[in-house]
Amino acid sequence: QVQLVESGGGLVQAGGSLRLSCVASRTYLNIDVMGWYRQATGRQREAVGTSSGGESGNIAGAVKGRFTISRDKNTVYLQMNNLKPDDTAVYYCYAKRFSTQDTYEYWGQGTQVTVSS
């Protein structure tokens, strides 16, 4: 079992920045994909960005140009700039691991990001 520990959430004013971090335990396992999802109150969870370990990850269109995702082995970061009140949500770290027999998915506990206007 892989555990994901997130940090970096908080309260920020519109236009501000935050950086989220997520560390996966059991670093001897190869984590194929890491990324971030978010869920605002009353809305479905949505993907923010994912990284397969290359130089650049994939960022959702809604936050492209403001958010960037990066990864260092079993740690994934989400740099959020020019935050808007609509970015207020619980942000969840996500990881996926492939084996020859199965696919394993893991979720963090979530970290609250609140953007005030």
Wavefront OBJ file of the C-alpha trace (Angstrom):
o trace
v 0.000 0.000 0.000
v 1.269 3.430 -0.962
v 0.456 6.400 1.231
v 0.346 9.920 -0.155
v 1.031 12.853 2.145
v 0.073 16.311 0.922
v 1.144 19.706 2.196
v 1.021 23.349 1.190
v -2.663 24.211 1.179
v -4.073 27.242 2.911
v -5.824 30.581 2.567
v -4.621 33.098 0.008
v -5.970 36.221 -1.594
v -6.937 36.308 -5.255
v -3.861 36.805 -7.389
v -1.632 35.040 -4.896
v 0.329 31.807 -5.181
v 0.574 28.493 -3.389
v 2.702 25.423 -3.911
v 1.339 21.992 -3.063
v 3.588 19.028 -2.422
v 2.804 15.339 -2.241
v 5.197 12.614 -1.162
v 4.530 8.946 -1.806
v 5.695 6.391 0.741
v 7.397 3.128 -0.198
v 9.822 4.827 -2.556
v 11.167 1.453 -3.701
v 7.982 1.045 -5.718
v 7.835 2.563 -9.173
v 4.996 5.062 -9.304
v 4.012 5.459 -12.936
v 1.718 8.469 -12.704
v 1.318 11.146 -10.056
v -0.919 14.147 -10.173
v -3.545 16.370 -8.637
v -7.312 16.470 -8.657
v -9.586 18.941 -6.957
v -13.149 18.993 -5.718
v -15.082 22.121 -4.906
v -18.179 22.029 -2.714
v -21.125 20.710 -4.684
v -19.039 19.813 -7.721
v -17.476 16.661 -9.090
v -13.823 15.886 -8.612
v -11.829 17.071 -11.613
v -8.303 16.522 -12.841
v -5.881 19.403 -12.463
v -2.687 17.858 -13.770
v -0.715 14.643 -14.051
v 2.902 13.702 -14.542
v 4.441 10.475 -15.792
v 7.872 11.609 -14.756
v 8.937 13.435 -17.880
v 10.059 17.033 -18.080
v 6.558 18.384 -18.407
v 3.223 17.141 -17.224
v -0.293 17.594 -18.436
v -2.344 20.483 -17.080
v -6.097 20.903 -17.436
v -7.248 23.640 -19.753
v -9.051 25.517 -17.001
v -5.800 26.232 -15.161
v -3.270 26.172 -17.982
v -1.004 29.173 -17.895
v -1.497 29.588 -14.146
v -0.675 26.155 -12.709
v 2.335 23.972 -13.397
v 3.027 20.426 -12.293
v 6.449 18.978 -11.686
v 7.778 15.756 -10.296
v 10.917 14.473 -8.628
v 10.795 10.676 -8.347
v 8.011 9.960 -5.852
v 7.199 13.585 -5.054
v 4.852 15.701 -7.124
v 4.372 19.450 -6.897
v 1.644 21.790 -8.043
v 2.652 25.423 -8.399
v -0.438 27.603 -8.473
v -0.088 31.224 -9.530
v -2.631 33.991 -10.043
v -5.161 32.095 -7.969
v -8.831 32.879 -8.366
v -11.781 32.324 -6.020
v -12.978 29.577 -8.407
v -9.820 27.642 -7.548
v -11.150 27.124 -4.017
v -11.394 23.389 -3.467
v -9.934 20.415 -1.698
v -6.906 19.300 -3.682
v -6.127 15.595 -3.732
v -2.867 13.949 -4.640
v -3.208 10.933 -6.922
v -0.865 8.124 -7.878
v -1.112 5.171 -10.189
v 1.104 2.140 -10.399
v 1.039 -0.519 -13.095
v 2.091 -4.093 -12.573
v 1.995 -7.047 -14.914
v -1.196 -8.195 -13.260
v -3.077 -5.108 -12.182
v -3.327 -1.343 -11.892
v -3.222 0.297 -8.476
v -4.562 3.742 -7.685
v -3.973 5.765 -4.551
v -5.377 8.984 -3.143
v -4.174 11.398 -0.518
v -6.370 12.781 2.242
v -6.719 16.140 0.531
v -5.560 19.630 1.369
v -7.841 22.657 1.439
v -7.080 25.619 -0.788
v -9.193 28.703 -0.190
v -8.873 31.792 -2.360
v -10.525 34.946 -1.068
v -11.677 37.739 -3.348
l 1 2 3 4 5 6 7 8 9 10 11 12 13 14 15 16 17 18 19 20 21 22 23 24 25 26 27 28 29 30 31 32 33 34 35 36 37 38 39 40 41 42 43 44 45 46 47 48 49 50 51 52 53 54 55 56 57 58 59 60 61 62 63 64 65 66 67 68 69 70 71 72 73 74 75 76 77 78 79 80 81 82 83 84 85 86 87 88 89 90 91 92 93 94 95 96 97 98 99 100 101 102 103 104 105 106 107 108 109 110 111 112 113 114 115 116 117
